[in-house]
């Protein structure tokens, strides 16, 4: 089935150790064994930097839940060590190939944004085992905004999966995120309470009602205490 729009270019890894020299043929066999019609990814970048075409680029892929109809999937071979722990262990040849491929795809799909598999809400994966959003921005590509704040658990996972200091990119991204992106992050995380890690959820309508009620109560108190006491209270608080 043909894809009608391409909003995202999603970066994945194969979650195989660096010694595994695999490509489209092997992954296609794995995916077909699951009952899929074809390999889920549109492109695969091998360890030596070769770019292999998988599913036709204009077709709907099978690589990220609820986003397949609007995205292209790229898979970098690697991403874990010999003990299956997430690692940013991609080769220089792969990074060069990824830059070339992204330049071509963003030219072909001018509104597309680069994002990692793990950056979508409700994805509990380390894939692609590096900070795709920060990397894309640093390399001059259009990157997606963060859909949610980066939690402490994600930061710990990043520290485990990187060996060359890439975890600093994630921390810097949080520090540089503006208020608008934090609002997007809060909304995408499922509630205001989740931003503070409290664990309760409060949607925007509930928050608005709460704030209106608080404002009304405050005004009522100020009106009730009288003019002189209001002035004294104001001086004490803000004088």
C-alpha positions as CSV (number, residue, x, y, z in Angstrom):
1,X,0.0,0.0,0.0
2,X,1.4,3.4,-1.0
3,X,2.1,6.0,1.7
4,X,0.2,9.3,1.3
5,X,2.5,11.5,3.3
6,X,5.9,11.4,4.9
7,X,6.1,13.3,8.1
8,X,9.0,11.4,9.7
9,X,12.2,9.7,8.9
10,X,12.6,7.2,11.7
11,X,16.0,5.9,12.6
12,X,16.3,2.3,13.9
13,X,19.1,-0.1,14.7
14,X,19.1,-3.9,14.1
15,X,20.1,-4.6,17.8
16,X,22.9,-6.9,16.6
17,X,26.5,-6.9,17.8
18,X,29.2,-5.2,15.6
19,X,30.5,-8.6,14.5
20,X,27.1,-9.4,12.7
21,X,27.6,-8.6,9.0
22,X,23.9,-8.7,8.0
23,X,21.7,-6.6,5.7
24,X,18.4,-6.6,3.9
25,X,18.3,-10.3,3.0
26,X,18.7,-11.4,6.6
27,X,16.3,-8.9,8.1
28,X,13.7,-9.7,5.4
29,X,13.9,-13.3,6.3
30,X,13.4,-12.5,10.0
31,X,10.4,-10.3,9.3
32,X,8.8,-12.7,6.9
33,X,9.1,-15.4,9.5
34,X,6.9,-13.3,11.7
35,X,4.2,-13.4,9.0
36,X,5.0,-10.0,7.5
37,X,4.7,-9.4,3.8
38,X,8.2,-7.9,3.5
39,X,11.0,-6.4,5.5
40,X,9.6,-3.6,7.7
41,X,12.4,-1.0,6.9
42,X,12.7,1.0,3.7
43,X,16.5,1.2,3.9
44,X,19.3,-0.6,5.7
45,X,22.8,0.7,6.3
46,X,25.4,-2.1,6.7
47,X,28.5,-2.0,8.8
48,X,30.7,-1.0,5.8
49,X,28.4,1.9,4.9
50,X,26.5,0.2,2.0
51,X,23.0,1.4,1.7
52,X,20.5,-1.3,0.8
53,X,16.9,-0.8,-0.2
54,X,14.3,-2.8,1.6
55,X,10.6,-2.2,1.3
56,X,9.8,0.2,-1.6
57,X,10.4,3.8,-0.3
58,X,6.9,4.9,-1.3
59,X,5.1,2.1,0.4
60,X,3.9,1.9,4.0
61,X,6.5,0.2,6.1
62,X,6.3,-1.8,9.3
63,X,8.7,-0.3,11.8
64,X,7.0,1.9,14.4
65,X,3.6,1.4,15.9
66,X,0.9,3.9,14.8
67,X,3.4,5.9,12.6
68,X,3.9,3.6,9.7
69,X,1.5,5.4,7.4
70,X,3.4,8.7,7.7
71,X,7.1,7.6,7.9
72,X,10.1,6.1,6.3
73,X,12.2,3.6,8.3
74,X,16.0,3.5,8.2
75,X,17.9,0.7,10.0
76,X,21.6,0.9,11.0
77,X,23.2,-2.5,11.5
78,X,24.5,-2.7,15.1
79,X,23.4,-1.0,18.3
80,X,24.2,-3.6,20.9
81,X,27.4,-5.3,22.3
82,X,28.1,-9.0,22.5
83,X,26.0,-9.2,25.7
84,X,23.0,-7.5,24.0
85,X,23.4,-4.3,25.9
86,X,22.5,-1.1,24.0
87,X,25.6,0.6,22.5
88,X,26.3,3.4,20.1
89,X,28.8,1.4,18.2
90,X,28.1,2.4,14.6
91,X,31.0,2.8,12.2
92,X,32.3,6.0,10.5
93,X,31.2,4.5,7.2
94,X,27.6,4.2,8.5
95,X,27.5,7.8,9.8
96,X,28.7,9.0,6.4
97,X,26.1,6.9,4.6
98,X,23.4,8.1,7.0
99,X,24.2,11.7,6.2
100,X,24.0,11.1,2.4
101,X,20.7,9.1,2.7
102,X,19.1,11.7,5.0
103,X,20.1,14.5,2.7
104,X,18.4,12.7,-0.2
105,X,15.3,11.8,1.7
106,X,14.7,15.2,3.2
107,X,15.1,16.7,-0.3
108,X,12.5,14.1,-1.6
109,X,10.2,14.7,1.4
110,X,10.7,18.4,2.2
111,X,8.4,18.4,5.3
112,X,9.9,15.3,6.9
113,X,11.6,15.4,10.3
114,X,14.3,13.0,11.6
115,X,13.4,11.1,14.8
116,X,14.6,8.0,16.6
117,X,12.3,5.1,17.3
118,X,12.5,5.6,21.0
119,X,11.5,9.2,20.8
120,X,7.8,8.5,20.0
121,X,5.5,8.5,23.1
122,X,4.8,5.0,24.6
123,X,7.9,3.4,23.0
124,X,9.8,1.5,25.6
125,X,12.9,0.8,23.6
126,X,16.5,2.0,23.4
127,X,16.4,1.9,19.6
128,X,18.3,3.3,17.7
129,X,20.7,3.4,20.7
130,X,21.8,7.1,20.2
131,X,20.1,10.4,20.4
132,X,18.8,10.7,16.9
133,X,17.1,14.1,17.4
134,X,20.2,15.8,18.8
135,X,22.5,14.1,16.2
136,X,20.2,15.2,13.3
137,X,20.1,18.8,14.6
138,X,23.9,19.0,14.9
139,X,24.4,17.6,11.4
140,X,22.1,20.2,9.8
141,X,19.0,18.0,9.3
142,X,15.4,18.9,10.2
143,X,14.8,17.1,13.5
144,X,11.5,16.4,15.2
145,X,10.7,18.2,18.5
146,X,10.8,16.1,21.6
147,X,7.3,14.7,22.4
148,X,8.1,14.2,26.1
149,X,10.6,15.3,28.7
150,X,13.6,13.1,29.0
151,X,13.2,11.1,32.3
152,X,15.9,10.0,34.6
153,X,15.4,6.4,33.5
154,X,16.0,7.4,29.9
155,X,19.1,9.3,30.8
156,X,20.4,6.2,32.7
157,X,19.7,4.1,29.6
158,X,21.6,6.6,27.4
159,X,24.6,6.5,29.7
160,X,24.6,2.7,29.5
161,X,24.2,2.6,25.7
162,X,26.9,5.2,24.8
163,X,30.6,5.1,25.3
164,X,31.7,8.3,23.7
165,X,30.0,11.0,25.8
166,X,26.8,11.2,23.7
167,X,24.7,11.3,26.9
168,X,25.8,14.9,27.3
169,X,23.8,15.7,24.1
170,X,20.6,14.6,25.8
171,X,21.3,16.7,28.9
172,X,22.1,19.8,26.8
173,X,18.9,19.3,24.9
174,X,16.8,19.4,28.1
175,X,18.6,22.6,29.2
176,X,18.1,24.3,25.8
177,X,14.5,23.3,25.4
178,X,12.2,26.3,25.4
179,X,8.8,26.7,27.1
180,X,6.9,25.9,23.9
181,X,8.7,22.5,23.6
182,X,8.1,21.8,27.3
183,X,4.4,22.3,26.7
184,X,4.5,19.8,23.9
185,X,6.5,17.5,26.1
186,X,4.1,17.7,29.0
187,X,1.1,17.1,26.7
188,X,2.8,14.2,25.1
189,X,3.8,12.6,28.4
190,X,0.1,12.1,29.4
191,X,-0.3,14.7,32.1
192,X,1.2,17.6,34.1
193,X,2.0,15.4,37.0
194,X,4.2,13.2,35.0
195,X,6.6,16.1,34.3
196,X,7.5,16.2,38.0
197,X,7.6,12.4,38.2
198,X,4.7,12.4,40.7
199,X,2.8,9.7,38.9
200,X,-0.6,11.3,38.8
201,X,-2.2,12.6,35.6
202,X,-3.9,15.9,35.0
203,X,-5.2,16.8,31.6
204,X,-5.3,20.4,30.3
205,X,-9.0,20.8,30.9
206,X,-8.7,19.7,34.6
207,X,-5.7,22.0,35.0
208,X,-7.6,25.0,33.6
209,X,-10.6,24.3,35.9
210,X,-8.2,24.0,38.8
211,X,-6.5,27.3,38.0
212,X,-9.8,29.1,37.5
213,X,-11.0,27.9,40.8
214,X,-7.8,28.9,42.6
215,X,-8.0,32.4,41.1
216,X,-11.6,32.8,42.0
217,X,-10.9,31.7,45.6
218,X,-8.0,34.1,45.9
219,X,-10.1,37.0,44.6
220,X,-12.8,36.2,47.1
221,X,-10.4,36.2,50.0
222,X,-8.9,39.5,49.0
223,X,-12.3,41.1,48.7
224,X,-13.4,39.7,52.1
225,X,-10.4,41.0,54.2
226,X,-11.0,44.7,53.5
227,X,-9.0,47.4,51.8
228,X,-6.5,48.2,54.6
229,X,-5.7,44.6,55.2
230,X,-5.3,44.0,51.5
231,X,-2.7,46.8,51.3
232,X,-0.8,45.4,54.3
233,X,-0.8,41.9,52.8
234,X,0.4,43.3,49.5
235,X,3.2,45.3,51.1
236,X,4.3,42.2,53.1
237,X,4.3,40.0,50.0
238,X,5.7,42.3,47.4
239,X,6.9,45.4,49.2
